[in-house]
Amino acid sequence: MQAVWHAGYNNSDNNGDAVDIHEYQAKEILSGYGIKIAEGGLAYSPEDAVQRAREIGGHIWAVKAQIHSGARGKAGGIKICKTHDDVEAAAEALLGKRLVTHQTGPVGKVCARLYVEAGTDIAKELYFCFLVDRSSERIVMVGSAQGGMDIEELAVTQPDAITKIYIEPAVGLQDYQAREMAFALGLDTEILSHAVKTIRGCYRALRDLDASMLEINPLVITRSGELVALDAKMGFDENALFRQQKISELRDKTQEDPRETAAADRGLSYVGLDGDIGCMINGAGLAMATMDMIKLAGGEPANFLDVGGGASAERTEKAFRLVLADKNVKAMLVNIFAGINRCDWIAEGVVQAVRKIDMKVPLIVRLSGTNVEEGRRIIAGSGLPIITAETLAEAAEKAVQARNEVVAREA
């Protein structure tokens, strides 16, 4: 659902990493800020699911797969049940299932827990969201009277149906802005005060917990005139987790890219991609430029990896192992511009790592900066089959060529 904001939301910083939590966790947080939610309970087995349905009572329940992705409904991850037998069957079908949505990519995510929720008598579905918009350095409040699963399509086909209100962080959300959004959502005056309370509660949650995104889709009006958050999604700034211990404890690493989790545990900045040319670079800007050059040369990067300024031999080896743990990697490119660091230190780390790891894929190394000649001499004298390059363009071309040769041999 975050895909709506290609027209105004820029979430790219040095890491750009947001930590997601599950729907039931987000709802528990929002409930503490005065947002009304439907009664529900967590289940890890079909028996748990049936017990939650009995505890909730009533005659209709929603059994929801808990994965870090929107569009679960389209992927079959939400099932409406009218009997306890239906609840049990739905739980058996969902637990352990790999759900594939447009947000998960083709790999999908495995459902290991369920949220069983009381059925809600819906009169109207709305869309509501807060986002940190880095392009404007403000918080943007987004809403639409046309909520539901197809909000991404709505953003493309009917952009006028979506209202955006920008909030200055130093000032905070003002009551008139909350009322303006409530009117944009087409809410009746009878629930205006409740809507303003809900909107302000969401803003406080975003602000207090260092969230980068808070999305409710759908936010529903019930036939009894209540405003209920029927779904909830929250993402948090990973760089702020040191002061948000409670949020850090909600993190479910089984839902994250294992490569990125392993990198974070080792203090490395890593983002997994879909290509097959592994990258190890120092500096986020140089890493982005390197990936661009790889694509320009006709290849696809397998990752973004910034080893930082202190690329010691030990850190270099960790980075090598992390990149090569991706079985899709057909060639690896090391691009280092040494300033505070030194090329000879980097070269020694690369040689040491290659000897320890016993690399099976071609390695291309480009060094530049402090002590570059000594660094190149160390690599040349190592006796290892390392391909060297003097410029970034040359390194990218050699990496793509080596990758193509590996693919040809495998074919």
N, C-alpha and C positions, 0 to 999 in steps of 0.2 A: 504493500500500500504506500510505502514511502516514495514509490516511483512517480507520484503525482508531481513532485517538485522539481522536475527538470526545467521548469520555466521560472524558477526563482529561488531555488534552494541549493546552496553549494556547501556540501559537507566535506570538502577536501582541505585538510590541514596537513601538518607534517606526518601524523599517523592517521588521522581521520577515523580512528577506530571507535565505534560505539559498542557498548556492552548491552545486549538485549536481555530481557527477562521474559518469563512465561506470562500468559494471559492471567492466570489465577493470581500470580504474584503482583502484577500491575493492578488488578482489581482490589486486592487487599490494601495496597498503598492508597489508591484513590478513595476507597471507603473511609480510610482514616482522615481524609481531607473533605469529607462531607458529600462525596458523590455517591448517589444511590446505585447499588448493583443488585442483581438477582441472587437469591440464595443458591449456594453451590458448595461442592466438596471435591477433594482430590482423590483419585483412585489409581492404584498401581496394578490392579487385577480385575477380572470380570466380577469376582465376588465383592471386591471393594466398591465397584461401580453400582452394583445392585444395592448394597448397604447404604451408599450415599443417596440413592434415589428414595429408599425407604425413609431415611432421616429427613429428606427434604419434603416428602409428601406430595400430594397432588396426583395428576393423571397424565402429565406430559413433561418430558425432560429432554434436554439437549446434552448429548455426549460429545465432548470436544477434545480432539487430539491436541496435546500441548507440545508444539514445536516452535522454534524461533522463525516464524514466517507468517506473512499474511496470505490471503487467498486460500485458506485451508478448506473453505466450503467448496470451492470449485474442484479441489483435489480429493474430495470425499472425506475430509477430515472432521466434518461435523454431521452428526446423525441425530435426527429427531425421533424420540421413542415414546410410545404410549403405554407400554407394559414393562414390567420388570424383566420379562424374557427378552424383550426388544433391547433393553439396556445391556443385558448380559451378552447378547449376540453382537451388538455394536462394539462393546468393549473388546470382545474376542477378535473382531475384525480389525480394530484399530491398533491395539497394542502390538508393538513389534513391526508394524507396517512402515514402509518407507514412502513418505508422501513427497511428491514432486510438484512444486509450484513454480511460477515464473520468477519468484524471489530465491528459491533454493538452488535453481539451476538443475541440470539433468541428474545430478547425483542424488538430490533429495535429502530429506532428514528423517531419521527414525523416531517414531513415537514411542516413548517409554512411560508416559504418564497421561492420565486423562482428567478432565474437569467435567463433572456432572452438575448440570445447572437446571434450576427450575424453569419450566416453560414460561414465556412472557406473552401477554396478550398485546400484540403490537398494533398501534394505529398508524404510525408513520416512522420511517427511518431517516436519520440525519447523519451527516458526517461532520466531525469536529477534530481539530488537531492544533497543537502548538509545536513549532520548530525553531531551533536556533538557525537563523539565516546568516551565514558568515559573509555572504556577498554584501549585505547591507549593514552588517554588524548589529543586527537587532533581532528581536524575537518576532516571528510572524504567527498570527492566529489565523487559522484557515477553517472555513466552514462551508457547508452546502446543504441546502434543503433536500437534495437528492442523495441520500446515503446508500450504503449497501456495498455489494462486492465489486461493482463496476465503476468505482470512483476514478480509477486510472484512465479508463476509457472516456469518462465524463470530462476529465481535465483536458483531453485532446479534442473531443468533439464539441463540447459546450463549455469553454473556459469561463464564459460569463456567468455560468451557474455556480461558480466557486468564488467566495468572498475572502479577500486577504486583508488583514488589519495589522499594521506594523506597530510594535511596542518598543519604546526606548527602555532598555534595561535599567538605566539609572533612575528612571521615573516609575517604572512598573506599570502594570495593567490598571487602567482607570475605569471607573464604573461606566462612564459613557461609552467606552469601547466595548465593554461586555454587553451593554444594552444594544449597541449597534449590531453586534454579532447575533444576539438573540432575535432581533427583528429580521436580519438577513436570513436566519434559519426558518423564518415564517412562524415563529411561536406566538401563541395567543397571549394576551395580557394577563390571563389568569395564572399562567405559569412563568411569567416574566421574572419574578423575584427568585423563583427556584432556579431558573436558567442562569441568572446572573451569579447566584451562589455556586452553581456547578462550574461555571466558567472560571470564576475566581479561585475555586478550590483546585482546579486543574493547573492554573497558573502557579499557585503556591507550591504544588507538588513539583512542577518543573523547576522552579527557582530553588527551593529548599534542598532538592536532591541532586542538583547538577545534571538534570536530564537534558539531553539534546533533542529529544522528540517524545511527544505524548500524543497518541492517536486513539480516538474512540470511533470505531466504525463497525456497526452502527451505534449511534446515540439515538435511543428510541423514545417516542412518546407513546405511552400505554393508553389503552382505551379508558382507563380511570384517570388520565390526565397527569401521570407521573413522568418524570424524565429519568431514564435508566441507561447506564452504560452497559450495553449488551456485549461488547467486546472491548478490549483494551490492549494497547501495545506501547511499551516504553523502552527507550534507548538512553543510555547514560554515557557521559564523557569518560572514557577509560582513564584519562589523565587526572580525573578528580576522584578516583576510587579510594585514594589514600585517606580522604576525609569523609568517605561515605562507606563505612565499614558494613553497615546493614545491607547496603546494595551489593557490595562485593560478595557477601555471603549468599546472595540469591543467584549468583552466576552459575549457569549450567554449562560446563565446558564440553559435555558430550554433544551439545548442539552447535559448537563452534568448529571451524576448520582445525583439525588436529595439528597441522603444520604451524598455524598461527599461534595456537595455544603453546606448543613446544617452544616457539621463538620467544613468546612473552615470558615464559618461565626462565629463559636464559638471558633475558634483558636485551633481545634483538628486535628491531622493527621489521616485521615481515608481513606481507600480504600475499596469499596464494592466488595465482592466476591460472588460466586454462592452457597456456602455451607449453613449449617443451625445451626452451633455452633458459637454463637456470642462471640467476644473476646474483653476484655479491659485489656490492658497491659501498663506498663510504660517502655519506651525504645524501639527503633526500632529493635535492635538486639534481644532482648528478645521476641519481638512480632513475628519476623520471626521464632525463635526457637520454640515458642509455636505453631504456625501454622504447622510447620513440625511435632511436636509431636502429634498434633491432627490427621494429616493425617496418621502418623505411627500407631496410635491406631485404625484406620479404619474410622475416621470421616472426615468432610469437613468444614473448617472455613468459616464463613459467612462474615468476614471482617478482615481487618488489622486496629487496632486502638491503637495508641500510645498516652496516656494521658500526657506523659512528666513527668518531675521530680516534678512539683508543683501540684500534684493531691489533691487539696483541696476538702472539702465536696461538695461545689457548682460545681466544675469541674467534680467531680466523678458522681454527679447526672446527669449533662448534657451528660456525656459519656454513662451512663446507658440508658437514654432516646433515645439517638441516635442509640445505638445498638438494642434496643427493638422496634424501629420504623420499623425495617425490619421484616415484617410479616412471613418471612421464618424461623426466628430463633426459634429453638426448645429447646435449652439450652444455657446458658451463662457461660463463663469461665473468671474469674478475676485472673490474675497472676501478682503479684507485688513483685519486689525486691527493698526494701527500702534502700536507701543510704542516700542522703541528706534528703529525706522524711522519715517518720516514719510509721511503720506498724500500730501503734495504731491510728494514724491520718487517715490512709487509711481505717482501720476497721470501725472507726466511720462514715466515709463518705459512706461506703458501706451499713452499717446498716441504716443510715438516708435515703439513696436513695431507698433502698428496701421498707422501710415503706411508703415513699411518693408515690412511683410508683405502689405499689401493684402488684408485679411481678406474672406472670402466668406461667413462665417457670422455670425449675430447675436452680439453681445458684450454681456454684462450685467456691470456693475461695482458692487460694494458696498464702500465704504470706511468705516472707523470708527477712532477713536483720534486720535493726535497730528496736528494741523493738518488735520483732516478737512474743514473748510469750504474751505480753500485748495485741497485736493485736488479737491473737487467742482467748484469754480470753474474749475480747469484743464480738467477733462473737459468741462464745459458749454461752455467757450469754445473748445474744439478744433475745433468744426464737424464732428466725426465722428459717425456714427450709433451712438453708444454708449448703451445702455439703462442707467439708473442705478437704484439701490435703496438705501433707508436701513436696512432690517433684513434679517437673513438669510432669514427666512420670505418676505419680499417678493421678494428676489433669486432664491430657489429657484422661486417661482411664476412669475416673469417668464422665467426660463431655460426652464422646462418649456413655457410658452406659446409662446415663440419657437421652440423646437424643434418643437413641434406644427405651427406655421405653415409651417416649412420642409418638414416631411414632407408636409403637405397640398399645398404647391406642387409638390413633386417627383412626387406621385401624380397 
